[in-house]
């Protein structure tokens, strides 16, 4: 299911780090032959690195840890890319109605989407929104 430019885990984290503080959305979908289901979503929130929440990060400030470098938050959803070893890619947002609904909701225009193939039938999509000219 992954399409677009393939990324390593480190490249995916760099892509996310370059977009910290921007509005974002995350969806985890289960694709089966008989039905598709969204199993988790945060449709609006700011993309933050785990260290941005000072209360959450405080216990770890004395201990530099590389193994938690891949923790991100979007709204109330925490995303952990730390130990993922699965296909990741960047692809333009699709379908076009998602772009229209994001703009109508005042979020902005979704740019590239980070697609993470968690399993054969499970895909995580992370959209980071760009500001529109009128907003």
WOSUL-V553272 format. One record per residue. PSI is psi in radians with two decimals (none if undefined). OMEGA is omega in whole degrees, -180 to 180 (999 if undefined). D_CENTER is the distance of its C-alpha to the mean C-alpha in Angstrom with 1 decimal. Layout:
BEGIN
<<PSI	OMEGA	D_CENTER> <PSI	OMEGA	D_CENTER>>
END
This chain:
BEGIN
<<-0.28	180	16.4> <2.40	176	14.5> <2.97	179	15.9> <-2.90	-178	15.7> <2.16	-179	15.8> <2.51	-179	15.4> <2.66	167	13.7> <2.96	177	14.7> <-0.74	-179	12.6> <-0.68	177	14.0> <-0.66	178	13.2> <-0.73	179	9.4> <-0.65	177	9.8> <-0.70	178	12.1> <-0.80	178	9.8> <-0.78	-179	7.4> <-0.63	179	10.8> <-0.25	-176	12.3> <0.21	179	10.1> <2.47	179	10.7> <-0.05	179	12.5> <2.68	175	11.2> <2.49	-176	10.5> <2.91	175	7.1> <2.62	177	6.4> <2.44	178	5.0> <2.38	171	7.8> <2.10	-175	9.6> <2.49	176	12.8> <2.14	-180	16.1> <2.08	177	18.3> <2.78	-178	22.0> <-0.58	-176	25.0> <-0.33	178	26.4> <2.72	175	23.4> <2.48	-179	19.6> <2.44	170	17.9> <2.17	-177	14.7> <-0.25	178	14.7> <2.46	174	11.9> <2.60	168	10.2> <1.81	-171	9.5> <-0.26	174	10.5> <2.35	179	11.1> <2.95	177	10.6> <2.41	175	10.4> <2.08	-178	7.8> <2.57	170	10.3> <2.63	-175	11.4> <-0.51	-179	13.4> <-0.26	180	16.6> <-0.47	177	16.2> <1.72	-174	17.6> <-0.62	179	21.1> <-0.70	-179	22.4> <-0.64	-176	19.8> <-0.39	-173	20.2> <-0.81	-178	24.0> <-0.36	-174	25.2> <-0.05	-176	23.5> <-0.49	179	24.7> <-0.24	-174	27.9> <1.75	176	26.2> <2.19	-175	24.2> <2.07	176	21.9> <-0.42	-174	19.9> <-0.08	177	18.7> <0.36	-179	16.3> <-0.41	-174	14.8> <0.42	179	11.4> <2.19	180	10.8> <2.74	176	8.3> <2.45	168	8.6> <1.92	-174	7.5> <-2.22	-179	10.9> <0.11	-177	12.6> <2.22	176	9.9> <2.37	-179	9.7> <2.29	-180	7.5> <1.89	177	10.0> <0.05	-171	9.9> <-0.91	-174	13.5> <0.26	-178	15.5> <2.35	174	13.6> <1.32	-177	15.9> <2.88	-179	14.7> <2.36	177	14.2> <2.51	-180	11.2> <2.86	173	11.5> <2.36	180	10.9> <2.59	177	12.4> <2.65	179	13.5> <2.52	-179	12.4> <2.38	8	14.8> <2.89	-178	16.9> <-0.53	180	18.5> <-0.41	176	19.1> <-0.68	178	15.4> <-0.83	-180	15.9> <-0.77	-178	19.1> <-0.59	177	18.0> <-0.75	179	15.2> <-0.77	179	18.1> <-0.58	-180	20.5> <-0.06	178	18.6> <0.21	-179	18.6> <-0.53	-175	14.9> <-3.03	-178	15.6> <2.15	177	14.9> <2.33	176	11.6> <-2.49	176	11.7> <2.68	176	10.6> <2.40	173	7.7> <2.08	-179	6.2> <2.18	-179	8.0> <2.03	-179	8.7> <1.55	-175	12.2> <-0.57	-178	12.7> <3.02	180	16.2> <-0.65	-176	18.6> <0.19	-176	17.8> <2.17	-178	14.3> <2.33	171	11.1> <2.30	177	7.4> <2.23	178	5.9> <2.10	178	2.9> <2.35	173	5.7> <2.28	-172	7.2> <2.41	175	10.8> <2.59	178	13.9> <2.49	175	17.1> <2.81	-178	19.7> <-0.55	-177	23.3> <0.11	-177	24.7> <none	999	22.2>>
END
